[in-house]
Structure formats: C-alpha cells, structure tokens
Amino acid sequence: MTHVASPTSELVPKTVLQGGARLFAASYVIRNAELGRIWRCGFHALLWLSGGEATLHCDGERFEVRAPALICLSPGQVYRWSAADDASRATLLGFEADIFTAGRAQDGLLDVALLHDLPLFRPGGTAMLAAAQNAATLDRLFDLCRQRYRQLSVPSGRQSWRVLPRHQEGVLLGYLHVILAEAATLAPAQALPVPAASSDLRLSRLFRLHAGQRALERLPVAAYAELLHVSPDHLTRAVRRATGQTPSAWLQEQLLTEARRRLALTAQPVEQVAEELNFASASQFSRWIRVQTGQTPRQIRQQGSGNWTVPGGL
C-alpha cells in the first residue's frame, strides 16, 4: 500500500492499495514500526492484535488495547498507535469493498450483500472487539491469510509492497469471509443490524455510499433523495427502518467526525476549518460544535491534539 497525494481538504494522504489490488495482508511489531505514524484508511481494515498491549487513537477516541483483540476500521478513518510493549504484534488485513461484488460468480467472488450493515465497520466510530473466546480461531485465520498472501502475491517493484493478482483472490477471499463471520459473533447483540426489507437496506447502503463521499459538501437530504430518485420522506423512512437513524443524523455524525479530525490533527486556524467544512463563518462553526459536543473548538483541539498535530497543518 502507499500514501497518495491528496487535495488540500485532506488531513493526511490516504493509504491506498497499489497495482489494482483489492486485498492485502501484513504483519508487524507495533513498537518497532508504527508508533506515532498517522494513517488515513482508503479501504476497510481488520487489525488483529495477537500479542501484547498498545494504545490506539482513532478519530478523537483513545483505546487501551490488550491482545487478543480485533479492531475494525472504515475508509476515511484516521488512526495512530502511540504506545506499545515489546510483545505487541498486529496483522492488518485490508480490502476494497468491491471485492464483494454481487452477481459475479464467474469471477469466483463471494457475495456479502450486507458488508456495510455488519456491526463491524462504522464510519462514525471504531469497532473494538475483545476476542478471548475466538482467539485461537482468529489467530490461525489471520496467520493463514498472511502466509497465503505471501505465497500468491507478486512483487510490485515498489519497495516491499506485493500485489495479489485478481485470479488469486479467491483463496484469500475465502479466509476473509470466515474472518468476518467470526468477527460478527464478537459484536454485542445491540450492535446487530435491525432486520429490514431488502429495498430499505439497498436504499440505505446507496445513501451512505454517496453521502460518505460528499459529506463535506453539506448537501441537504433532499439532494440525496433526488440523486437516488426517491422522495425525501421515502429516503428518511427507509434509512430509519434499516439503521435506526435518520439521514440527517447520519450526515451530522460524519460532519462532526471530520471536524474533530481537523481540530485534533492539524494546526489549521478555526476559520480555515470552518471554511473547508462549508460553514458560513468561524462563529457559526463554533456554535455548532458547542451544540454538538458541549465543548469549544479550542477545547477539542487541546484534548485531542498531543502528538497528533501535523506540522504546518496539511
């Protein structure tokens, strides 16, 4: 994987897969390689902590993680490790959502239609799952996945990165499917998706797909409804039935998450943050932050910055 150049609105470059790859696996000792380095996911990621203890910061949240544990990260989330003991070891399994493509049996791909509805990948927060009961199974699965990736992938010509050819995806996709199934059993019952009509689930997924890409534009729900060729009321009812949340509330969560990232990760003036998040003024942005969090932008920055601040802002 690699960091790619980003527009000025990005906090840090996204980490993306190279060479057309849609899945990769890597293992590392956190203390040796990762402390202090900031990552912005450009894909879905499963981080398996198989040994030791470590401190993870993700989108303003701090987690004291003890093995065995599984961390699920969504595209766009920003994280870093700030502390780890000598035994801390992680395996990272990253994949693009389109590797689960419905209706393409000729490619040998599995169809996980509800990938985004699993209680694992939450754009507005990090899923942190203790895995004591499933530890041996998950440890073996991640290890097999890493080994098979090394066997089936080919050198890319760029440092140590290797690319998994499309015709070799089936084996690792099988492991990924089992890992997701095992991981879903670790989630608390209240996190499981509420059964809903397939039409509601499909519309909800389409809304979140488009809104996740355009959240910073602060478009009204009516704009997404028009894009999806339904009425605003119909979209609101469908998303609420599928997720228990209204489209407006979901959009507010995404905007607040990005605001926290910018305040904690950069030295940007509040005026610049407000402008890039499409607020009319810094005072309007500050009032909105206070309503949403009970804190001022300065308080959020003081609490969440520390070693996160990117020198010079972006």
C-alpha positions, 0 to 999 in steps of 0.5 A: 500500500502507499500514501497518495497525494491528496487535495488540500481538504485532506488531513493526511494522504490516504493509504491506498492499495497499489497495482489494482489490488483489492486485498492485502495482508501484513504483519508487524511489531507495533513498537518497532514500526508504527508508533506515532505514524498517522494513517488515513484508511482508503479501504476497510481494515481488520487489525488483529492484535495477537500479542501484547498491549498498545494504545490506539487513537482513532478519530478523537477516541483513545483505546487501551488495547490488550491482545487478543483483540480485533479492531475494525476500521472504515475508509476515511478513518484516521488512526495512530498507535502511540504506545506499545510493549515489546510483545505487541504484534498486529496483522492488518488485513485490508480490502476494497469493498468491491471485492464483494461484488454481487452477481459475479460468480464467474469471477469466483467472488463471494457475495456479502450483500450486507458488508456495510450493515455488519456491526463491524465497520462504522464510519462514525466510530471504531469497532473494538472487539475483545476476542478471548473466546475466538482467539485461537480461531482468529489467530490461525485465520489471520496467520493463514491469510498472511502466509497465503498472501505471501505465497500468491502475491507478486512483487510490485517493484515498489519497495516491499509492497506485493500485489495479489493478482485478481485470479488469486483472490479467491483463496484469500477471499475465502479466509476473509469471509470466515474472518468476518463471520467470526468477527460478527459473533464478537459484536454485542447483540445491540450492535446487530443490524435491525432486520429490514426489507431488502429495498430499505437496506439497498436504499440505505447502503446507496445513501451512505455510499454517496453521502460518505463521499460528499459529506463535506459538501453539506448537501441537504437530504433532499439532494440525496433523495433526488440523486437516488430518485426517491422522495425525501420522506421515502429516503428518511423512512427507509434509512430509519427502518434499516439503521435506526437513524435518520439521514440527517443524523447520519450526515451530522455524525460524519460532519462532526467526525471530520471536524474533530479530525481537523481540530485534533490533527492539524494546526489549521486556524478555526476559520480555515476549518470552518471554511473547508467544512462549508460553514458560513463563518468561524462563529457559526462553526463554533456554535455548532460544535458547542451544540454538538459536543458541549465543548469549544473548538479550542477545547477539542483541539487541546484534548485531542491534539498531543502528538497528533498535530501535523506540522504546518497543518496539511 
